[in-house]
Amino acid sequence: MRETGFVNNENINPAGTWSLGLLQMDFFYRKKPWYAGQFVRKVIPKIKIEGNSVLFFSSILNRLKPKLLSVLVRNVDDTFINANVILPTKDGKIDFAFMECFIAELKARRIAELKAYLSITGLDDYILTEEEQNALNNHQEWKWSTFNLEELYGKSTRGKRLKSADRIKGELPFITAGEKDEGLSDFIGNKVTVFSKNTTTIDMFGSAKYRNYVYGCDDHVAVVHTEFLPKLASIFVTSAINKSSHNGQFDYSKNFYAKDADALNIELPSINGSPDYELMAIFISAIQKEVIRDVAEYASSASLLDYNDTAMERQ
């Protein structure tokens, strides 16, 4: 982390408080002492709030966001002070036991869903094989070669223009240019060209995205036909394409088209003059395991005991 300055101890805000950013009106709980600039307020509770109740209160506070955004910054303090929130109560008092149980139950559900997802997708296996470890250790020694996209995958194709007003609601993902939601702009029922999963799209700005689902797209999106490649190798190729195509050379004044994809050259690890797709797949598998490791370990170590204990206390 880069140091931006020093503050005196008397300017430090206490732990166990919330910060309120005045630009987006987001509340964040601060476990440790903290400091912030002039566009951040601190919220100090008058009662002791701990455990899962902190998460409950954070959610309640952030429900004030629309109201705080609707007033001028100079009126935020008064608006917050005079705002009312609804909390669970029992015998006329705030029911902290309910909050603890409620949040613990939500955690348990999410952990169960996460475990199921990791198991179904095979992401619960995060132990590197010898091949994967070698790929990580030796990637700087790989031999790389330059390849032309058209020579590797044939001519790229593109979709057809489909204005928003002409779209029929359906289930087919429809891809347009842009980074928001990776270009997934709608789900349509129109009869359009359907492109295979395991392909790569490049939008008008040169931004490449891997698609693991069938889809349609408009005329500002080029499709590179990598569907015959192993999935993980195709993901590697998408990254290589994006490195060559998305360097600021394409914008509103100069769009990226399918013909540009055909002329694009990319760098790939190679063996005997051909792309080494096996090595690419091994490398992406290793990266995937490294990324998912913390999540998988968290899911495997998580327990429902916290929820069960809290529920028993409430009874």
N, C-alpha and C positions, 0 to 999 in steps of 0.2 A: 504494500500500500504506500502511495506517495504522500509524504508529509506536506501539508499545506499551511501549517502555522502552529503556534503554541498558545495555550490559554492558561489563565491562572485557575487555581483550584476553586476559588470562590465563584467562578463562572460555570462550573460543572453542574449539570442537572443530576438529581439523585436517581438511583436505580429504582425499579418498581413503579415507573411512571410511563405515560404515553406521550409521544410526540405527535404534533399535528402540523403537517406541511401545508402552508397556505396557498400553494400553487394548485395542487390536486385535491386538497382537503382529505388526505389519507391519514388515518391514525395507525401508529405502530407502537407496540409495547416494547419498552427498553429494560432488559434484564440487568444491564450494567450502567454505571454512571456514564453520562453522555453530554456532548456539547453540540450546539447547532447555531446557525446564523439567524439573522433577523426575520427570515421568512418561515420560521418554525416556532410553534407555541408548545409549551409543556402542559400536560394535564395531570394533576396530582390528585389521586383518590383520597377521600377523607376516611375511608374504611379500608380494612385490610383485605386485599384481593390476591389470591394465590392459586396455584395448581391449575386445573382445567378451567376454573372460573375466569382466569385471565383471557383465555381464548373466547369465552362467551362474551365478556365485556368488550373485547376488541371488535367482535362482530356487531354488537349493539352500537358501539360508537361509530363505526363506519356506515351504519344506516343513516347517520346524520349528514353524510356527504352531499346529497342533492340539496338539502336545505342550506348548507354552508356555501355551496357553490352559487346559490341563487342571490347572495347578497354581496355587497362590496367588501373588500378585505378589511376596511376599517370598522365594519359592523360585525365581523366574525365573532369577536369576543362576546359581545352582548347576545348575539344569536345563540351561541353555544351555551352560555350561562342560563338563558331562559328556555332552552330546549327541554322537552320531556322525553323520557324513554320508558318502555314497558319491560319490566323484569318479572320473573317468576317469584311468587311469594308463598309463604306458609306461616300461618298464625300471625299475619300482619308484618312479617319480617322477610327480607330478601332470602330466598331459598337457595343457598349456595350448594346444598347437597344435591338438589335437582340439577344444577348447572354441571357439577362434577360428573354426575351419572350420565347426563345428556351428551356431553362432549366425549366422555369415555366410550359411550356406545357408538358415536359417530366414528371415532378413531378405529374401533374394532371392526366396524363395517368396511371402512376404507382399507384397512390392512388386509382383510379377507379378500377384498376385490383385487388389491395389488398382488397378493400371493397367487390368486387364480390367473391373473393376466400374465405374470411372469412365468408361471408353469405352462400355460397354453402356448405362449410364444417361444418357449425354450430359453427365456432370458434369466431363469433362475440358476442356470449353469454359468457361473462367472469364473471358473477356474481355468486359467490359461493352459493350453496344451503346449507341448515342447515346440511344435511348429509355430504356434502363435507367439510364444515368447521369443523365439529366434527372429521372427518377422519384425517384432518391435525393437529388438536389440540391434538388428543389422540393416535396417531400412536405409541408412545413409550409404550403404555399400551397394545398393541395387544398381543394376544397369538399366538405363532409361533410353527410350527411342521416341522419335517423333512419328506420329501417324495422322493420316487424313481421315476425317469422320466418314466421308462418303465411301472411301475405299474400305473402311472397316464394316460399316453398317448399312450401306446403300444410301439412296437419296432420302433426305429428310422430307417429311410431309407436314401439312398444316391443316387446321380446321377451317371452317367457314364462318363468316360474320353472322352473329345472331344477336340482334338488339335486345335489350332488357325487356322492352315492351312486347316482343314476340316470343318470349320464353314461356313454356308451359311447365308448370310445377311437376316434378317427377323425382326419380331416384338416381339418375345418372349424374355424377359429378361433372361440372362444367368449368373448365380452366380458362382464365383470362390473364392478361399481363398484370404484374404487381406482386408485392411481397406479402400483403395482408393475407393471412390464412394460406400462404404459399400459392396464391393465385386461384384458389378454389372460391369462385364467386357465387355459385348457385348449384341447385340440383334440378335437372330438367327432365321433361318427358318428350321433348322434340325428337324427331327422327334426324339424327346427325351421324357423322362418321364416328364410330366408336374405336378408340385406340386401346391397344393391349396394355395390361399391367406390365411392370418391370421395364418400362421405357423411360426416356428422359425428355422433358419439355424444356425449351428455351424461349423465353418471352421476348418482347420487342426491345427490352433493355439489355438483353444478353444474359439474363439470370437463369441458370439451369436448375431444374428440380427433378428429383427422382420420384416416379409414380408407382406405388405398389398396388394400384387398383385400376380398373378400366375407367375410361373417362371420355368426354368430348372436349373440344377446345375451339376457340375462335381463330380468326385469321391472323392474329398478332402472336400466335404461339406456334413454334416449330417443334416437331416430334422427331426425335432420334430413335431409330428402331433397334434398341438393345435388348429386345425381349428374349432373344435366344441365349443370352448370357446367364450364368448363375447369378442369383439375386445380389449377393454381396459384391461380386465383381462389377455388376451394373452400377451399384452405389458408388464404387470407387471411380468408375468411368464418369459418372455424373459430376463428381468433384473435380476431375481433371478438365471436363468440358467447361465448368463454371470458371475455373482458374484462367482459361484462355479467352472466354467470351464476355466475362463480366468485369471489365477493367475500366469502365467509363467511356469506352469507344462507341457505345450505342446509347441513344437517348431519344427524346421526342423528335428531334430534327433528323436523326439518322437511326431508323429502326432496324432491328435484327430480323432477318427473314430466313426461310428454309434454305435459300441459296447461300446464305452466309454460313449456315451450318455445314453445308456440303464443302465449303472452302476452308473450314476451320481445321487447324492442326492442333493436336493435343500431345502431351507428354505422358507416356505410360511405362511402367516397368516391363521389360522385355526379356525374352529368351529365344535364342536362335532367330532373331529378327522379327519375332511375332509377339503380340501382347501376352504377358504372363498372367492370365486370368486367375489361375490357381493361387498364385502369390497374392494377388489383389484381394481375393476372397478371404484368405487366411488373415491378412492384415486388417481388413475391416471387421472380421470376427473378433480379433484381439482388441481393437479399439472399442467395439461394442461392449465387450465384457468389462473392460476397464471403466467405461462410463457408467455401466449399470451396477458395478460392484457395490457401491455404498447403498444404493436403493435395495438391492437384493439382500445384503447383509442386514439392513434395517428390517426388512420384511420377515426374514427368517428368525430374527431375534425377538421380534415383537410378540407380545403375549396378550391374551384376553384377560389376564388376571387383574389388571388395573380396573377394567370395567366390572368384573365380577365382584371384586372387593368393594368398589364404590356402591354397587347395587345392594350388596348385603348390608353395608352401613346405613343406607337409606331406608331399608326395611326395618 
